[in-house]
Amino acid sequence: MQAKDFSLNEVLQERQQWVVPVYQRNYTWETGADGQLPKLWDDLRDRAQECLDGGKPKPHFVGAIIYSQPAEQPFGAVSRRFLVDGQQRITTFSLVLCAMKEVARERGFERTASAIEGYLFNAQSASMADPEREQFKLWSSSFDRPYYVDIARSVAADLRGRHSQFFFKNGNLVWGKAPKLLAAYWYLRERIQEFMDELLKDDVAGDKVLDALLTGFLTGFQIVVVQLGQQDDAQAIFGSLNGNAAPLTSFDLIRNDIFHRARKVGEDNDQLYDQHWKELETEFWQEEIKQGRLKRPRTDHLVVHTMVAETADEIIQGQVANAYRGFATRKGFVTVAEEVRALLKYAQAYQEMELGQQNGSLAKLARFLHVWDTSAMHPLVLWTAVQDIDQARKDAIYRLIESYMVRRDLCDLGNRNYNKVVVGLLKEMHQASDPLDAFAGHLTGLTGEASRFPNDTEVMGKLPSKPLYQLMGSRKLRYILTAIERKNRVRFDENVPIIMDELTVEHIMPANWSANWALPSGAMVAKDTYFDLAAAGISVDEETRNAMDKRELAKHTLGNLTLLNTSLNPSIGNDSWAGKKPRIARSLLALNRDVADHETWDEATIAARTNQLGAVANELWTFPVVRAVAAAAE
């Protein structure tokens, strides 16, 4: 390696092209108060003010860049320098110059604008091998390049027209929506304009302000430039660096590894990016979402799920990149392009799950998993989605996943072991000629408390003693009750729409019942629980205490829960059965039809309805009879 410090003037004036390799992350510098750009602007403004005050700008160190340069380049062509680290800085420096150039043109200072162009463009010559490309002194990443090229070439008005989706009709940028590179340019342009307007009030000429900004920037900013030797592996060095702006994500490291291997075997990096990889560089994939305790870009979640799906092994978060490298080696892809296509198959299924815009069985299961707020099943679901098996078998697997999870929740068996269950299922399915048969056989063979699939008898036996409202919460219960509602509907009900967001889960016998509901014995009590009575110094006999304990359990069981329209629910509240009944009767839901037929509503009625709804739940979320599963999928 060779390292030396230079002014930006020395670094940027040469006939050269700084290239951001495909494996580098896209532009990430932020414009917010705590971002990198406000700090850079403060430093630039200070250097300019020093020039305006008649002095020389004090040297200001702005970090380092590391680059590699091919040993053999075409004679007469512009020298390419491939950035290993510091691409965010070099890109930002070019954006500063673009912003200065645009402001200079807007204000009629063509001499300054022309001088700045010499730092952004190489002079055209017949010796250039690729003039369209070599004219730019910065060749940014594939994702950022269309924006940078337009920024460097266009005036602001044209830029708004070409990228109108990122601008309001009044011409202002839509902050937060625009790509970060475009936002950075617009931020710098606005700061320069504000600085000039501020000094104009003090009668400082505009061209003088621009000259001070340019001088302070080019001579005041100092940077260390490190050139790698021919024996140094640029991409390996990149993989060991965290970068200045943000730590490298697992996906950053995987991208680096993929393009590194592609280059080593002679596959064209730019072609690999344009034809395949760029599908993973969209805003959708870069958005950070929370799965479990982790909030990461979707790409990181995708890779973890894909690794679990393909290896049938649990993946440690900190070892994702290493695990992927090992997986790619063992898989033995013929080409790196084939490897990326395999990843894109999972990406397509994952995107369908995330967006939920389709009406198919995969989207339906995804909506269920969203309600259950779990991603543990994602590797299993994604593996099934990408397999070359008939759709009926995939649908059967999806239904059984939902049945397994619903039944375990109805029996209060927990979900902490799902990661291990998924790995065990995938091991069996990988080796089987019929994944559906292997799936059902393995699932029904689980016997432990943390993993077994409850059968019909267990569901019916446990439901009467499970306070599901407390155990499952309203979102899951609304899903379950809505499914039961659809199951119970007859032809007459088909014209009544079900809009889940407009329905709430309601206790028929209210949670706070003591004011309006007598115990089965006919006795009224002053508090809802025996504990509250004792705390208030009120004593009751043993029979009343037992009745209160039974009611405390019964009121949260499935049989005492229903769905009501949000506009109806608040009006019912803690009313008596005599007050609730006629209003429930006005509900158009089939679920409430039988409820309103009862003259009384007590523990016995609740128990009977729990059994009735439990039987419907067993029909909806079935227990697999292994020999019948394959036939059911035919």
N, C-alpha and C positions, 0 to 999 in steps of 0.2 A: 504494500500500500504506500501511497504518497499523499501527504497531507500538508496543506498550506492555507493561510488565511488571505483573503482578497476583499477588495471593495466590490459592491454589486456592479459598479461600472465595468470593472475588469472581467467579471464573470459573465455579464449579459451582453457585452458589446461584440464578442467574438462571432465569427461565422461558424455556427454550430447549430445543433438541434438537441434540446433536452427531451428525451423520450421517457414517458411514464409507461413501464411495461404492463402487459395485460394482467399480470398477477397482483399488481398493486391495488390497494383499496381506492375507491373513488374519492373525490374531494370531500373533506369533512369539516373544514374550519367553520366555526360558528360566528354569527353576527350579534348574538345576545350579549347582555352586559358582562357576563362571565366568560364570553367566548374569546377566541384568539384574535379576531379581527379588530375589536375595539382597542386591545392592548397594542397591536401593531400600529394602528392609526395614531394613538397617543404618542408613540415613539417617533413616527414620521412627522407629526405636527411639531414636536419639540425640535427635531433636526431642522425643519424649515424655518422655525422662529429664530434659531441661532443664525441662520444665513441672513434672514431679514434684519437681524440686529447688527449685521456687519462683520460677523465672525465666521470662522470655519466650523462646520458641524462636528461635534465630538464623535469619535468612533463609537458605534453601538453594535455589539455582537448579536447576531440574530440566528445563531446555531450553526449547523453543519449540513452538508449534503455529501452523500456517498454515491459514486457512479462508476460504471464500468464502460469500457470502450472497446469495440471489436478490433482485433488485431489487423484485419484486412477490410478496408472499405474502398469502394470504387474511386479511382483517381478523379479528382475534380468535384466529386460529390460533397455535400455538406456533411461534416463529421457528426456522427450520432453518438450521443452520450446517454447511456441507459441509467436512469435513476434507481438506485437501490434503497436509499433513504433520503428524505428531504423533498419528496415530490410535492408535499403540501406547501412547503415554503416557496419552491420555484414557481409553482402554479400561482400562488398568491402574489409573488413579485410581478409576474406577468399581468395579473389582473389589476394591480396598482398602476402599471404603465398604461394599460388599456383605458382605465378610468381617467387618468391624466390626459391621455390623448383625446378622449371624447369631450371632456370639459374644455380643453384648449380649442377644439374645432367649434364647439357650440358658441364660444365667446370670441371667435375670430382670430385666434392666435395660431395661424397656420405654420409659422416658423417652428414654434414649440412642438406642435402636433407632428410635423415632419421629422423633427429630431428624435422624437420618442419612437417613431416607426422603425428607426434603425436598431432599436433594442428589441423589437417584436418580430421583425421580418428580416430574412436574409435577402440580400440583393439578388435579383434574378440573373442567371448566367446560363450560357449554352452548355456549360460543363455539368449542370445538375442532372442527375440520373432520373429524378422524379420531381420536377419543378413544383407541381401542385402541392406536394407534401413538404418538400425541402424549403419552401419559402418561409415556413413557420419556425421560429426559434424554440417553440414549445410544441411538442406533439403529445397532447394529453391522453388520458385513459380513454378507452373505447366508449365508455358511458358518458364521460364529460366532454368528449371531443366536439360533438355537434354544437354544444353551447359555447365552448371556447372559440371555435372557428368563427361563429357568428359574432361573438363579442369583439374579437380582434379585427374583423373586417367591416362590421356594420356600425352605423350610427344608431343612437338610442331609439329613434322613431321606427327604424326598420326592425330593430331587435324586438320591440313590442309587437310588431305585426307578425313576425315569424313565430313568436312564442306567446301568442295572445292569451293562451289558457292560464298563464301565470301573472296576468295583469288585470287590474280593474279597468272599467271603461274610461275612468279619468286618467289612466296612464300610470297609476301607482302600482308598485309590485305587490303581489299577494304573498306577504311574508308567511313562512310556514308551509306554503304549498310549492313555491319555486324550488328548483334544484339548488343545492348549496353553492355551487359554483356561480350560478346566475345571481343568487342572493348576495354573495360576497362582492361581485362586481358592482351591483346596484348600491350596496352599502358604501363602498369606497367612493363611488361617483358622487353620492349625496354628501358624504363628509367633505370631499374636496370642494364642492360647490358652496357648502355652508362656510367653510374656512375662508374662501375667497370673498364671499358676501360680507363676512364679518370684518375682514381687513379693508374692504372697499369703503366701509363707513369711516375708516380712519385715513382715507385718501391714499391707500396703498394700491398701486396699479396692478391690474389682474395679471399681466404678463410677468411682472416682478414676483408675484406670489407663486405662480406656476414654476418659474425658474428656481425659486427657493425650495419648493417641494421636490423638484426633480434633482437638484443638486444635493439636498439633504438626504434624499433616498439613495442616489447612486454613489455618493462619496462618503456619506455618514454611516450607512449600513455596511457592516463587515461580516463575512461568512467564511467558515472553514470549509475547504473543498478537499475531499478525500477521493483519490482515484485508485480503484482496485487494480491489482496486477492481473496478468493473464491467467495465473494459477489460482486466483481467488474465485470461489463459486458465488456469484452475485445472489442467486435465489436462496442459497443456503444461508448466506449472511442476512438476507431480508427476513428469513424465517426466525432468526434469533433476536430480531429487533422488535421493540414495542412501538416505535414511532413516537413522535412528539405529541400528537393530538389525543390519541386514545389507544388503549391496549389493543393488540391484535386479537380479534375474535377467533374462535375455532374455524369459522368459515374462511376468514382471511388466510389462515395457515393452510387450509385444505386447497383453496384456490391457488396459492403459491405452489404447493406440491404438485397439483394437477398440471399446471402450465410448465412447471419445471420438467416433469417427466415427458410431457408432449414435445418440448423443445429438444430434449436429449435423443428422442427417437425420430426426430425429423418432421414432426407434425407442425404445421403452421399455426402459431399462437393466435394471430389475428383472425384467421379463418375459423379456428376452433371457437373463439369468442363470438364472432358474428353469426355463425351458423347454429351454435348450440348454447354456449354459456350465458349469453346476454339475457336469456329468459330468466335467469336467477338474479339479475342485477336491477330489477324493477323496484319501484317504491313499495309494492306489496311485500316483497321478500325482505326488504331492509327494515320494515316496520318492526319495532320491538313489541312483543306480546308476552303475557305472563302465562306460563304453564307450570302448575305446581307452585313452588316457591321462586322459580327463576323467571326473570324478565329478560329476554334476549331477542335478537332479530329472528324472524321466522326461519331464515336459512340455517341457523344453529339448531333449532328444534327439528327441522327437516332432516339434517344430517344425523342427529342422534336417533330419531325414529327409524331412519333408513338402516343405520348400522345395527340396531337391535333386530329389525325385521330380517336382515340378510344374514346376520351371524348367529341369531338365536342366543344371544348372550347379553348380560347387562353391561351398559357402558358407563364408565365413570366420567362425569362432566369434564374434569380437567384433563382427561386423556382422549378426548374425541378425535383430535387431529391425528394422534398416533394410531388410534384404532382404525381410522379411515385408511391410513397409509397401509397398514397391515392387511386390511380387508381387500384393498385394490390389488395388492400383490398376490394374495391367495386366490382371488377370483380369476386372475389370468386373462383379463380382457385383451382382445387382439390389438385394439388401438385405444388410445386415450379418448378419442371421440366416441367410441362405443361405450366406454366407462361413463362419460358424461350423459350420453343418451339414457343409460340405465338409471342414473340419478334423476333425470328429467321425468321418467315414468313415475317415480315416486312423487316428484314435485307436482305433476299434474293431478294425481289423486289427492295429495295434501291440499292443493289449492281448491279443489272441488269441495273438500271437507270444510275448509275455512270459510269459503264464501257461501256455501249452502244454497246456491242459486238454482240447483237442479231439483227435480222432483223424484229422482231415483232413490234406490235403497241406500246408497252410500251417503247421500246428502241427508236422508232421514236419520240414519244412525249418527251422523255428525251433529245434527241438532239435538239428539238425545244426549250425546256425550258433552255437549255444551251446557245443557241443563244440569247434568251431573257434575260438571266442572272438573273433569278428569281427562288427562291425556295418556294415562297408563296403557290404554288399549290401542293407542294410535299405531304402534308398530305392527300389531296383529291385523288391524283393519287395513293399513296401507299394503302390507304384504299380500293380503287376500285380494285387494283391488288390482294389483299389477300382475296377478297370475293368469296364465292362459287356461282358465277353467270356465265352464259355462256359467252364465249369469245366475241361473237358478241355484247353483251351489253356493255362489258368493252371497246371494240373498239369504240363504238358509244360515250361513255363518253369521252374517250381520244380525239376523233375528235372535240367534242364540246368544250372542254377546250381550244384547240388550236384556234378554230374559235372565241371563246369569246375574247381571248387575242389579236388576230390579228385584229379583227374588232374594238376593243376599241382603239388600236394604230392607225389604219387607220383614225379614227375619232378624234384622239387626246383627248381621254377622261381620260387618266392617269391610273396608276396601284397602287396607294397608299392604296386603300381600299381592296385589294385582300385578306388579312388575314381575315377580317370580312366576306367577301363573302364566303370564303372557310368554315368558321365555320358555317355560315347559311346553306350552301349546305349540309354539313355533318349532321347537326341536322335533316334535312328533309330526307336524304337518310338512316340514322340509323333507322328511324321509318317506312320506306316504304317497301311494299312487292316487289316493282319493283324500285330499286335505279335509273335506267335510267330515268324512267318516272318522279320520284321525282326531279331528277337533272334538267331535261329540264324544268319542270314546274316551279321550283323555279327560275331558271336563267332567263327565259323569263318574269317572274313576277316582276323582279327588275326594279324600275323606276327612282331611283336617278341618278344624274350626275356621282356620284362616283362608280356606280355599274351596271348600266343597260347594256343590250346586244343590241348593235345597229342593227337595221333591215336593209334590203336591201335598202330601200329608204333613210335612214339616211346615209349609206355608200356612195351611189351614190351622195347624195346632198352635202356631206362635202368634198369629195376627191378633187374637183377642186380648193378648197380654202386652202388646207393643204400643206404646204411646207415640205413634208415627209422626204426629205433628211436631213433637219435640225432637224426635230422632232424625227425621228427614228434612224438615223445613218446607216452606210453602211452595218453592219452585218445583221441587221433585213431585210433591203431592199434586200440584196442579197438572203436571204432565200425566201422572197416573190416573187421576180422576177424569181428565179430558179423554184419555184413551178408553176408559170404561164408558164414558158418555157416548163415544162413537160406537162402541160395541153394542150398547143397549138401544141404539136408535132403530126406529122402524121407518117405513117409507114415509109416513106422515111427517117425521121429524127432519127429512132431508133438506127441506127448504130453510131450516133455521141454521144460520151460519155459526161456527164456533171460532171465535177470535180469542186465543189464549190470553193475549195481553189485556183483554177487557174483563177477564174473569179472576176472581179471588177465591181463596180457600176459606170457607166459613165453618165454624163450629155450629152444629145444629143446637145442641145443648151448649150454652156459652161457657167459655172458660171461667168467667165470673158469674156463677149461677145462683149464688145464695140469696140474692134479693128477690128473685122471681120464680125459683124452681124448688119445689119441695123434694125431700128424699123419698124413696119408694114407700116408706112407712107413713108418709104424709107430713112428717115433721119438717119445720122450717128452722134453719140455723142462721146465725148472724155473720158467719165467715165462710169462705170457700174451702178452707182446709182445716184439719184438726190442729195443725201447728199454729195457724193464725188465731184459732179460738183459745188455745193454751196461752199464747202470748198476750191475749187480751184479758186473761184471767177468767175465761168462761169454761165451765166444766160440762161434759156430756157423758152419757152412759156408753158402755162398750159397744152396744148395738149401733148407736149413732156414729161412733168413731169408725167402726168397720165399714158402715155404709158410705161415709165420707171418703174413706180411703179407696173404696171401689169406684166411686164416682170420679175421684181425681185421676184414676187410671183410664176409666172408660171414656172420659170426655175428649181425650187426645187420640183415641183409636180410630181406625179407618172408618168404622161404621157411623161415627158421629161427625164425619167431615163431608162437605159437599162443595159445589161450585156455585157462585152467584155473580151476577153482573156487578161491576164496581159501583154502579149507580144505586143498586138495590141494597148492597151489603151494609153500608153505614146506617141505613134506616132501621135495620133489624137489630144489630148490636146485641145487647144483653137482655132483650125482651123475653117475656114468658113464651111458652109453647103456644098458648092461645093467641098471642100477638104475632108470633113468627109464622105460624102455619099458613094463614091466608096469603101472606106475602111470598112465602116459598112456593105456594100453589100457583102464583102468577108467573113463576119462572117457566121459560119455554124449554128448559133442559130436561131430557129424559131421566137424568140422574135424580131429579127432584120430584118426579111424578109419584113414585112410590112413597117418598118421604112424607108428602102432604096427605097421603091416604090414612096415616096413623092418627088415631084419636089421642093417644098419649105418646110421649117420647121419654123413655127412661133407659136404665141400664140393660134391661132385657131386650128392648127394641134395638138398642145400639149393638148388642152382641149378635142378634139375628142378622142385622144389616152387615156387620163385619163379615159374617160367614158368607152372606150373599155376594158381597163385593170381592171377597177372597176367591170364591169360585170363579168369578169372571176374570180376575187377575190371573188365575192359573190357566185359563183358556187363552188369554192374550199373550202372556209370557210363559211359554210352554217349557216343560222339562223334557229333554230329548230322550226318546226311546231309541237307542243306537241303531237297532236293526231297521227301524222305520224311517230314520233320518234321510238315508239315501233315496228311499222310495218317495219321500215327501218332496224331495228336490227335483224329481223327474218331471 
